[in-house]
Amino acid sequence: MMKKKRNRIYEQLGLSIDTNDPEIEKLSENQLDFILHDISHSCYLEACRGAGKTEVIGLKSAYEIRTWKEVFCGFCIISFTNKAAGEIKSRIEKYAGNRASSHPHFIGTLDSWIYNYIFIPFCTSDVQNHKVSIIEVGSNANFLNAYCCKTGYITATRTIPIFANKYYFDCISQDFVIIIDRAKVSLSDYLNSDAFRAYRADKDWLTNKKVYESFMKTKNAFNEKGFFTFEDVENCCFKLLMQRKEIATRLATRFPLIIIDECQDLSPVQIELLSILRENGTRLILVGDINQSIYGFRQANPEYLLKYVRRNDIVKLSLTDNYRSNQSIVNCFSHIIPSNPPIKGKRQALFDRSVLVWEYDDDTLFTLPRRYVDFLKQSDIAPCNSSILVRSNNFRNKFMGNMIDENNPYTLLAMAIYLWKKTAKTKTDTQLSIYYAGKYLSQVCYNGDGNKRDFFCPSNFESLTWRKLIMNILAGIDDLLFPFENLQGQKYKWCEWARKARTYFDKLKNDFPECSDNIDNAKTKRLPNGYGNEEVLLYLEAMNNINELPITTIHDAKGQTFDSVLLISEKDKHSKGGHFEQWFNSNNVEYKRLGYVAASRAKHLLIIAVPILTQEQKQHMIEIGLIENPVLALF
């Protein structure tokens, strides 16, 4: 039966049955069923992580496009990022040719499709001069002061102005939604909050009615001048299709089939907009994984989507084979969110244990990236194909600032020399070398005076003069400090190399006599904490590898795959989805989904770094199979 299904695909794609295309040959029965699904019926494909949904979407699209005869209507294939859309497009073109991704078909993001095919043609008649500009939520352009509501957003310490680009009117809830720090709060909830009630007590003239009037007046003025957010665009288009059925009919005729990748990230207004088109003839193919919905703060609502699927009797298909990860890693994220039927990991395990738990304390937290790189080398895994995942940008920035001890002049000098003297030096290496050397000179001679944008140029120097000085110093570094080994090829330890580096401090006194006292003080600075007996070169090589190792947030890693992942839990149990107990032992669905998404990025190795475990926490980890006594590493 599976052979017959594959042969049908080969025939449709215009390929010989004897081609033995590896992508087609490895398709599972469930994947084949989806590709061969009759597009006269809408369907929802529930695809677990690593199920190869991008591949099957590309093959499905190519399969249908190959025999498409219409010239005035076509497929609409939608994803949420340009990168994901590009991957689908490349797979379509592989099997259906370059023209398959061009007119009359559309492949791109949902925002782009709504903007170009609905908003611009039909929604701009009321805009003055018919010129439209999209103003991002985070924009702080000066002109926005003219579009600021009378009511601000009250916090514990201050009042935040609410500009027209930071809120929108939601047509589903029939309420305004305020966007604060990427989170979305309904205006009605805000007006009923304790913070606003206390504010209103001092401003008794400000009634709820006047607040809504202020919001509506400001937003209308904003839109009439041609300024919109993407949320404004979506809601305008939804309102248009609700009021003018003939336009919905025209769009449904133009795009009789819409395929949506990552459908779990759809908001209610986006779902309802697509629903209107379906009611007028468009068939929908929805592809996604509900367990990966981590954009609740953007109004993504997977429960709303599931209700829509059930309410409309949309055909449901599923993919439960994970081709990305081995079974141990699959078991790990299945402990976070169980699946029925269970997910099967199809990748062969490379190690006896593919999931490890590392403990850390305050002294070892910021050494985790270095230890991770060393572990990867021992495991024969390239750091460039791996990643470190954290919950928030704030936590990420702490790591970026602590990986190299930038408060220690010895570390700065050594790193500057290492990068400057690299055999295959890149432009980035040169810039980083000047950066570290500039910071070194600034610390040693001028007490850290200077802006890092100008390589820490002190106030008594011109920027260009300072940069030339740094480069001359780097070019004049002699064999006293480089290489980081003696004549016998033995690698120096920090304590040995530092003695040589101290002589360079004395050399600086001749070049900067006015800074002698500062240089003497810097000279007595201790070596990098805990690294006195470590080889300098090993430290620098590890730091250089870390520079190539992405440290990213879970949200930014969504949709990506890595050979290995170091997932670092925050210490704070109230970190909004950043603590390991919120992933493995919580009733908060969105927090669990964050852990699920993070753990499912890894192919071969998943390491979860956690604060020192209590006996109870350790026992729980043992019970769910994440650790085995005494397989627990403390760094």
TORPARO-849390 format. One record per residue (C-alpha): residue number from 1; residue in three letters; y, z, x. Coordinates in steps of 0.2 Angstrom, whole numbers. Layout:
N
  resi  resn      Y      Z      X
   NUM   Ala      Y      Z      X
...
% end
This chain:
635
  resi  resn      Y      Z      X
     1   Met      0      0      0
     2   Met     12      5     14
     3   Lys      8    -12     23
     4   Lys     13    -21      7
     5   Lys     29    -12      6
     6   Arg     33    -16     24
     7   Asn     29    -34     22
     8   Arg     41    -35      7
     9   Ile     55    -28     18
    10   Tyr     51    -41     32
    11   Glu     51    -55     20
    12   Gln     67    -50     12
    13   Leu     76    -48     29
    14   Gly     69    -65     34
    15   Leu     58    -58     47
    16   Ser     40    -63     52
    17   Ile     27    -51     47
    18   Asp     21    -51     65
    19   Thr     38    -45     71
    20   Asn     33    -27     72
    21   Asp     50    -21     72
    22   Pro     49     -3     78
    23   Glu     62      4     65
    24   Ile     53     -4     51
    25   Glu     36      1     57
    26   Lys     40     19     58
    27   Leu     46     20     40
    28   Ser     37     34     30
    29   Glu     31     30     12
    30   Asn     46     39      5
    31   Gln     58     29     16
    32   Leu     50     13     10
    33   Asp     51     18     -8
    34   Phe     70     21     -6
    35   Ile     73      5      2
    36   Leu     63     -4    -11
    37   His     71      5    -26
    38   Asp     77     -6    -40
    39   Ile     96     -6    -39
    40   Ser     98     -9    -57
    41   His     96     10    -59
    42   Ser    106     23    -51
    43   Cys     97     36    -39
    44   Tyr    100     52    -29
    45   Leu     91     52    -12
    46   Glu     89     70     -6
    47   Ala     87     69     12
    48   Cys     84     84     24
    49   Arg     91     85     41
    50   Gly     85     72     53
    51   Ala     76     62     40
    52   Gly     84     46     46
    53   Lys     95     43     31
    54   Thr    108     33     41
    55   Glu     94     21     46
    56   Val     87     19     29
    57   Ile    105     17     21
    58   Gly    107      3     34
    59   Leu     91     -5     30
    60   Lys     93     -3     11
    61   Ser    110    -11     12
    62   Ala    104    -25     23
    63   Tyr     89    -28     11
    64   Glu    100    -30     -4
    65   Ile    114    -40      5
    66   Arg    102    -53     12
    67   Thr     99    -61     -5
    68   Trp    117    -57    -12
    69   Lys    124    -73    -20
    70   Glu    140    -67    -28
    71   Val    156    -71    -18
    72   Phe    169    -61    -29
    73   Cys    159    -45    -30
    74   Gly    150    -35    -17
    75   Phe    143    -18    -12
    76   Cys    153     -3     -8
    77   Ile    145      8      6
    78   Ile    155     24      8
    79   Ser    154     38     21
    80   Phe    166     52     25
    81   Thr    170     47     43
    82   Asn    174     31     52
    83   Lys    160     35     65
    84   Ala    146     37     52
    85   Ala    152     21     43
    86   Gly    152     12     60
    87   Glu    134     17     63
    88   Ile    129     11     45
    89   Lys    138     -5     48
    90   Ser    129     -8     65
    91   Arg    112     -6     57
    92   Ile    117    -18     43
    93   Glu    123    -31     55
    94   Lys    107    -30     65
    95   Tyr     96    -35     50
    96   Ala    108    -45     40
    97   Gly    120    -53     52
    98   Asn    138    -50     56
    99   Arg    145    -58     40
   100   Ala    135    -45     30
   101   Ser    148    -32     33
   102   Ser    163    -42     28
   103   His    170    -49     11
   104   Pro    165    -46     -3
   105   His    157    -30      4
   106   Phe    166    -14      9
   107   Ile    160     -2     22
   108   Gly    171     13     26
   109   Thr    177     30     21
   110   Leu    180     35      3
   111   Asp    198     39      7
   112   Ser    201     21     13
   113   Trp    192     13     -2
   114   Ile    201     23    -15
   115   Tyr    218     20     -7
   116   Asn    216      1     -4
   117   Tyr    206     -4    -20
   118   Ile    213      8    -33
   119   Phe    229     17    -28
   120   Ile    239      3    -19
   121   Pro    235    -11    -32
   122   Phe    237      0    -48
   123   Cys    246     16    -45
   124   Thr    262     12    -35
   125   Ser    273      5    -49
   126   Asp    283     21    -52
   127   Val    286     23    -33
   128   Gln    304     19    -28
   129   Asn    305      3    -17
   130   His    285      3    -19
   131   Lys    284     10     -1
   132   Val    270     23      1
   133   Ser    267     35     15
   134   Ile    252     47     17
   135   Ile    258     64     23
   136   Glu    244     74     30
   137   Val    242     92     24
   138   Gly    246     99     42
   139   Ser    262     89     44
   140   Asn    278     99     47
   141   Ala    291     85     47
   142   Asn    309     90     45
   143   Phe    311     80     29
   144   Leu    298     90     20
   145   Asn    312    104     18
   146   Ala    319     93      4
   147   Tyr    302     95     -5
   148   Cys    299    114     -4
   149   Cys    295    125    -19
   150   Lys    305    140    -24
   151   Thr    290    151    -23
   152   Gly    282    154     -6
   153   Tyr    264    160     -2
   154   Ile    265    179      1
   155   Thr    254    186     14
   156   Ala    253    204     21
   157   Thr    267    201     34
   158   Arg    277    186     28
   159   Thr    281    173     15
   160   Ile    275    155     19
   161   Pro    285    141     12
   162   Ile    275    129      1
   163   Phe    279    111      4
   164   Ala    274     97     -7
   165   Asn    261     91      5
   166   Lys    252    108      5
   167   Tyr    247    108    -14
   168   Tyr    242     95    -27
   169   Phe    238     95    -46
   170   Asp    219     95    -49
   171   Cys    215     84    -64
   172   Ile    198     93    -66
   173   Ser    204    111    -67
   174   Gln    221    106    -74
   175   Asp    229    117    -61
   176   Phe    238    116    -45
   177   Val    229    119    -29
   178   Ile    237    127    -14
   179   Ile    231    123      4
   180   Ile    233    137     16
   181   Asp    225    137     33
   182   Arg    213    123     27
   183   Ala    207    134     12
   184   Lys    211    129     -6
   185   Val    217    142    -18
   186   Ser    221    138    -37
   187   Leu    239    142    -42
   188   Ser    233    153    -57
   189   Asp    222    164    -45
   190   Tyr    237    166    -34
   191   Leu    249    171    -48
   192   Asn    236    184    -53
   193   Ser    234    191    -35
   194   Asp    240    208    -31
   195   Ala    252    201    -17
   196   Phe    261    190    -29
   197   Arg    262    203    -43
   198   Ala    271    214    -30
   199   Tyr    282    200    -25
   200   Arg    286    196    -43
   201   Ala    291    214    -47
   202   Asp    306    212    -35
   203   Lys    310    195    -43
   204   Asp    309    198    -61
   205   Trp    318    181    -65
   206   Leu    303    172    -58
   207   Thr    291    169    -72
   208   Asn    274    160    -71
   209   Lys    282    146    -82
   210   Lys    296    143    -69
   211   Val    284    143    -55
   212   Tyr    274    129    -63
   213   Glu    290    120    -67
   214   Ser    295    121    -49
   215   Phe    279    115    -42
   216   Met    279    100    -54
   217   Lys    297     96    -51
   218   Thr    294     96    -32
   219   Lys    278     86    -32
   220   Asn    286     73    -44
   221   Ala    301     71    -33
   222   Phe    289     69    -18
   223   Asn    278     56    -26
   224   Glu    293     46    -33
   225   Lys    299     44    -15
   226   Gly    283     36    -10
   227   Phe    275     52     -1
   228   Phe    257     57     -6
   229   Thr    243     67      1
   230   Phe    225     60      0
   231   Glu    222     73    -14
   232   Asp    237     66    -23
   233   Val    230     49    -21
   234   Glu    213     54    -28
   235   Asn    220     63    -43
   236   Cys    232     48    -47
   237   Cys    218     36    -47
   238   Phe    207     47    -58
   239   Lys    220     49    -70
   240   Leu    223     30    -70
   241   Leu    205     26    -73
   242   Met    204     39    -87
   243   Gln    219     31    -96
   244   Arg    216     13    -93
   245   Lys    198      8    -96
   246   Glu    201    -11    -92
   247   Ile    205     -6    -74
   248   Ala    189      4    -73
   249   Thr    179    -11    -80
   250   Arg    188    -23    -67
   251   Leu    183    -11    -52
   252   Ala    165    -10    -59
   253   Thr    164    -29    -59
   254   Arg    171    -30    -42
   255   Phe    159    -17    -35
   256   Pro    143    -17    -45
   257   Leu    134     -5    -32
   258   Ile    142     10    -23
   259   Ile    131     19    -10
   260   Ile    138     36     -5
   261   Asp    132     44     11
   262   Glu    134     63     13
   263   Cys    137     64     -6
   264   Gln    136     83     -5
   265   Asp    154     83      2
   266   Leu    161     75    -14
   267   Ser    174     85    -23
   268   Pro    173     86    -42
   269   Val    187     74    -44
   270   Gln    179     62    -33
   271   Ile    162     64    -43
   272   Glu    171     61    -59
   273   Leu    181     46    -53
   274   Leu    164     38    -47
   275   Ser    157     43    -64
   276   Ile    170     33    -73
   277   Leu    165     17    -64
   278   Arg    146     21    -67
   279   Glu    150     22    -86
   280   Asn    158      5    -84
   281   Gly    143     -4    -76
   282   Thr    143      2    -57
   283   Arg    127      9    -51
   284   Leu    127     23    -39
   285   Ile    116     27    -25
   286   Leu    119     45    -19
   287   Val    112     51     -2
   288   Gly    114     68      5
   289   Asp    108     85      9
   290   Ile    114     99     -2
   291   Asn    110    112     11
   292   Gln    123    104     23
   293   Ser    138    106     11
   294   Ile    150    116     22
   295   Tyr    166    110     15
   296   Gly    169    122      1
   297   Phe    186    125      7
   298   Arg    190    107      4
   299   Gln    184    108    -14
   300   Ala    167    100    -10
   301   Asn    155    106    -24
   302   Pro    136    102    -22
   303   Glu    132    112    -38
   304   Tyr    144    101    -47
   305   Leu    135     86    -40
   306   Leu    118     92    -45
   307   Lys    123     96    -63
   308   Tyr    130     78    -63
   309   Val    113     71    -57
   310   Arg    103     81    -70
   311   Arg    115     78    -84
   312   Asn    114     59    -82
   313   Asp     95     58    -79
   314   Ile     98     49    -62
   315   Val     82     45    -53
   316   Lys     79     57    -39
   317   Leu     70     53    -23
   318   Ser     67     64     -7
   319   Leu     64     63     11
   320   Thr     56     79     18
   321   Asp     51     73     36
   322   Asn     62     78     50
   323   Tyr     62     65     64
   324   Arg     75     74     74
   325   Ser     68     91     78
   326   Asn     51     99     82
   327   Gln     42    111     70
   328   Ser     48    127     78
   329   Ile     67    122     76
   330   Val     63    116     58
   331   Asn     55    133     55
   332   Cys     71    141     61
   333   Phe     83    133     50
   334   Ser     70    133     36
   335   His     71    152     37
   336   Ile     90    151     34
   337   Ile     88    140     19
   338   Pro     70    137     13
   339   Ser     65    120      6
   340   Asn     53    115     -7
   341   Pro     43    105     -2
   342   Pro     43    112     16
   343   Ile     51    101     29
   344   Lys     40     93     42
   345   Gly     46     92     60
   346   Lys     39     76     67
   347   Arg     46     77     85
   348   Gln     34     83     98
   349   Ala     38    100    106
   350   Leu     42     99    125
   351   Phe     42    118    128
   352   Asp     30    132    123
   353   Arg     45    140    114
   354   Ser     58    129    107
   355   Val     69    143     99
   356   Leu     75    157    110
   357   Val     86    172    106
   358   Trp     98    178    120
   359   Glu    107    195    118
   360   Tyr    124    197    126
   361   Asp    137    211    128
   362   Asp    155    212    132
   363   Asp    152    209    151
   364   Thr    140    194    148
   365   Leu    148    185    133
   366   Phe    158    173    143
   367   Thr    145    170    156
   368   Leu    134    162    143
   369   Pro    140    144    146
   370   Arg    136    145    164
   371   Arg    119    153    161
   372   Tyr    116    139    148
   373   Val    119    126    161
   374   Asp    108    134    174
   375   Phe     94    136    160
   376   Leu     96    117    155
   377   Lys     94    112    174
   378   Gln     78    122    175
   379   Ser     71    115    159
   380   Asp     76     97    165
   381   Ile     88     94    151
   382   Ala    104     85    155
   383   Pro    120     96    150
   384   Cys    129     80    145
   385   Asn    117     78    130
   386   Ser    118     96    125
   387   Ser    131    106    116
   388   Ile    138    124    113
   389   Leu    141    127     95
   390   Val    153    141     88
   391   Arg    160    145     71
   392   Ser    179    144     73
   393   Asn    192    136     84
   394   Asn    199    153     89
   395   Phe    182    158     96
   396   Arg    180    141    105
   397   Asn    197    143    113
   398   Lys    192    160    120
   399   Phe    177    152    129
   400   Met    187    137    135
   401   Gly    199    149    143
   402   Asn    186    161    151
   403   Met    173    149    158
   404   Ile    183    148    174
   405   Asp    191    164    180
   406   Glu    209    156    180
   407   Asn    216    173    185
   408   Asn    208    173    202
   409   Pro    216    163    216
   410   Tyr    200    161    225
   411   Thr    192    153    210
   412   Leu    207    142    207
   413   Leu    208    136    225
   414   Ala    189    133    227
   415   Met    189    123    211
   416   Ala    204    112    216
   417   Ile    196    108    233
   418   Tyr    179    104    225
   419   Leu    186     92    212
   420   Trp    198     84    225
   421   Lys    184     81    237
   422   Lys    171     75    225
   423   Thr    162     59    231
   424   Ala    164     50    214
   425   Lys    180     57    209
   426   Thr    187     52    192
   427   Lys    204     52    185
   428   Thr    200     67    175
   429   Asp    194     76    191
   430   Thr    210     72    200
   431   Gln    221     79    186
   432   Leu    210     95    185
   433   Ser    211     97    203
   434   Ile    230     96    203
   435   Tyr    230    108    188
   436   Tyr    220    121    197
   437   Ala    229    119    213
   438   Gly    246    120    204
   439   Lys    240    136    196
   440   Tyr    234    143    212
   441   Leu    251    140    221
   442   Ser    261    147    206
   443   Gln    250    163    206
   444   Val    250    166    224
   445   Cys    268    162    228
   446   Tyr    278    163    212
   447   Asn    269    177    201
   448   Gly    263    164    189
   449   Asp    280    156    185
   450   Gly    279    139    177
   451   Asn    273    129    163
   452   Lys    255    122    163
   453   Arg    261    105    156
   454   Asp    270    103    173
   455   Phe    256    109    183
   456   Phe    264    127    183
   457   Cys    280    120    192
   458   Pro    291    135    196
   459   Ser    309    135    189
   460   Asn    316    132    206
   461   Phe    307    116    209
   462   Glu    308     98    201
   463   Ser    292     93    192
   464   Leu    290     77    203
   465   Thr    293     87    219
   466   Trp    281    100    214
   467   Arg    267     88    210
   468   Lys    270     79    227
   469   Leu    269     96    236
   470   Ile    252    100    227
   471   Met    244     83    232
   472   Asn    250     84    250
   473   Ile    242    102    251
   474   Leu    226     95    243
   475   Ala    226     80    255
   476   Gly    228     91    270
   477   Ile    214    103    266
   478   Asp    203    104    282
   479   Asp    185    108    286
   480   Leu    189    126    286
   481   Leu    188    127    268
   482   Phe    178    111    264
   483   Pro    163    108    263
   484   Phe    157    125    256
   485   Glu    143    126    269
   486   Asn    142    129    287
   487   Leu    136    117    301
   488   Gln    118    121    298
   489   Gly    120    116    280
   490   Gln    118    134    273
   491   Lys    129    136    258
   492   Tyr    142    149    259
   493   Lys    142    164    247
   494   Trp    158    169    239
   495   Cys    160    184    250
   496   Glu    159    173    266
   497   Trp    170    159    259
   498   Ala    183    171    254
   499   Arg    185    177    272
   500   Lys    189    159    277
   501   Ala    200    157    262
   502   Arg    211    172    267
   503   Thr    216    162    282
   504   Tyr    223    149    271
   505   Phe    234    162    263
   506   Asp    242    165    280
   507   Lys    245    147    282
   508   Leu    255    147    266
   509   Lys    267    160    273
   510   Asn    273    146    285
   511   Asp    276    134    270
   512   Phe    283    147    258
   513   Pro    291    161    269
   514   Glu    301    167    255
   515   Cys    285    171    246
   516   Ser    277    182    260
   517   Asp    275    198    250
   518   Asn    268    189    235
   519   Ile    255    180    246
   520   Asp    250    196    254
   521   Asn    247    204    237
   522   Ala    237    189    231
   523   Lys    227    190    247
   524   Thr    220    207    242
   525   Lys    214    200    225
   526   Arg    195    204    222
   527   Leu    182    190    221
   528   Pro    176    183    205
   529   Asn    168    197    195
   530   Gly    150    198    199
   531   Tyr    149    183    210
   532   Gly    151    190    227
   533   Asn    134    186    233
   534   Glu    132    170    223
   535   Glu    134    153    232
   536   Val    151    145    229
   537   Leu    144    128    227
   538   Leu    132    132    214
   539   Tyr    146    141    204
   540   Leu    157    126    206
   541   Glu    144    113    201
   542   Ala    140    124    186
   543   Met    158    124    181
   544   Asn    159    106    183
   545   Asn    144    103    172
   546   Ile    152    114    159
   547   Asn    167    103    159
   548   Glu    155     89    153
   549   Leu    147    101    141
   550   Pro    155    100    123
   551   Ile    159    116    116
   552   Thr    163    113     97
   553   Thr    163    120     80
   554   Ile    149    119     68
   555   His    160    109     56
   556   Asp    164     96     70
   557   Ala    146     95     75
   558   Lys    140     90     58
   559   Gly    131     73     58
   560   Gln    128     74     77
   561   Thr    112     76     87
   562   Phe    109     85    104
   563   Asp     94     87    115
   564   Ser     98    106    115
   565   Val    110    118    107
   566   Leu    117    135    112
   567   Leu    123    143     95
   568   Ile    134    158     99
   569   Ser    136    171     86
   570   Glu    152    181     85
   571   Lys    152    200     86
   572   Asp    162    202     71
   573   Lys    151    204     55
   574   His    166    199     44
   575   Ser    169    183     53
   576   Lys    167    171     38
   577   Gly    151    163     43
   578   Gly    151    166     62
   579   His    139    181     63
   580   Phe    120    178     64
   581   Glu    116    190     50
   582   Gln    127    179     39
   583   Trp    115    165     43
   584   Phe     99    174     42
   585   Asn    102    189     30
   586   Ser    116    185     18
   587   Asn    119    181      0
   588   Asn    133    169      4
   589   Val    127    152      2
   590   Glu    141    143     12
   591   Tyr    138    155     27
   592   Lys    120    151     27
   593   Arg    123    133     26
   594   Leu    134    135     42
   595   Gly    119    142     51
   596   Tyr    108    129     44
   597   Val    119    114     50
   598   Ala    121    122     67
   599   Ala    102    125     70
   600   Ser     97    108     64
   601   Arg    108     99     77
   602   Ala     95    102     91
   603   Lys     80     90     95
   604   His     71    100    109
   605   Leu     78    117    112
   606   Leu     88    129    101
   607   Ile     95    145    109
   608   Ile    104    158     98
   609   Ala    115    170    107
   610   Val    118    186     98
   611   Pro    126    203    101
   612   Ile    115    217    107
   613   Leu    102    219     93
   614   Thr     98    235     84
   615   Gln     80    240     82
   616   Glu     81    235     64
   617   Gln     89    218     68
   618   Lys     76    215     82
   619   Gln     62    219     70
   620   His     69    206     57
   621   Met     70    193     71
   622   Ile     51    196     75
   623   Glu     46    196     57
   624   Ile     53    179     54
   625   Gly     46    172     70
   626   Leu     62    169     81
   627   Ile     57    181     94
   628   Glu     41    188    101
   629   Asn     41    205    110
   630   Pro     45    205    124
   631   Val     52    187    124
   632   Leu     70    191    123
   633   Ala     83    187    136
   634   Leu     98    198    140
   635   Phe    112    190    150
% end
